[in-house]
Amino acid sequence: MDDYQLLIDLHKNAERQGPGGELETQLALNLSRIDKTAPLKIADIGCGTGASTLVLAEQLNAQITAVDFLQDFLDVLADRAKKQGLAENISPLCCSMENLPFNDAEFDIIWSEGAIYNIGFEKGIKDWYRYLKPGGLLVVSEITWLTNSRPAEIQEHWEVEYPEIDVASAKIALLEQNGYSPIGYFILPEHCWLENYYQPMQARFQDFLNRNNNCEEAQGIVEMETHEIRLYEQYKANYSYGVYIAKKLNS
Ligand code: SAH
């Protein structure tokens, strides 16, 4: 199995593939002041196995296109949706977020949790703009500095992993410069990282290693994730995901 298949193997049986939480998805919905009874068309981009998709489908009167480029994750999502009686509201779509087959002004809401970094925040908000109706909403979580200066170790780590990491004011300015009006922002609290994401992952490590004959590549992935968790625990005062809610302007 190559590294990619191993990563899928480690993450596909998880409720989520990145930091977040059901309550936080709901908080973003509340801040958006969306009319929950209105019929809505939503794209959930980089949906993974559907952590946010299922909350949105359950809370809203929506048709949701759930986009991910990994079919394995979408299969799990389809199964979860069926079990929760939400299959009719969710259409899984296997494609890259860089090359979406959508029409202009097709969606009331574009939602994306823990995923836009894959193409970069600036490119993502620019590319996806045209798929939103005027007045439509963008809800996106993005890794964000919480402090204006940081210890060298964490600064260097993120400069390599994701040089676009920045403070919230810079992300909000980018939204303003690209035709959006920011209407809400909050940061994901610690439990979204530890209880909801890292601890369930740590609980899967041993089975993952056993399943993959303790091979070097699988051990490498566990080491990499363990390093990431150690950094978070040490430097969590300095970064988190920010959740940004913004409205597409009318012209
Ligand atoms: N929103 C989910 C998953 C976040 S992890 C959650 O919060 O749990 C990021 C997701 O983006 C993964 O499922 C990954 O497969 C997907 N992804 C990464 N690059 C992508 C791309 N270029 N196009 C579409 N999906 C992508």
Boltz pocket constraint, residues with backbone or C-beta under 6 A from the ligand:
constraints:
  - pocket:
      binder: B
      contacts: [[A, 15], [A, 16], [A, 17], [A, 18], [A, 19], [A, 20], [A, 45], [A, 46], [A, 47], [A, 48], [A, 49], [A, 50], [A, 51], [A, 52], [A, 67], [A, 68], [A, 69], [A, 70], [A, 73], [A, 95], [A, 96], [A, 97], [A, 98], [A, 112], [A, 113], [A, 114], [A, 115], [A, 118]]
      max_distance: 6.0
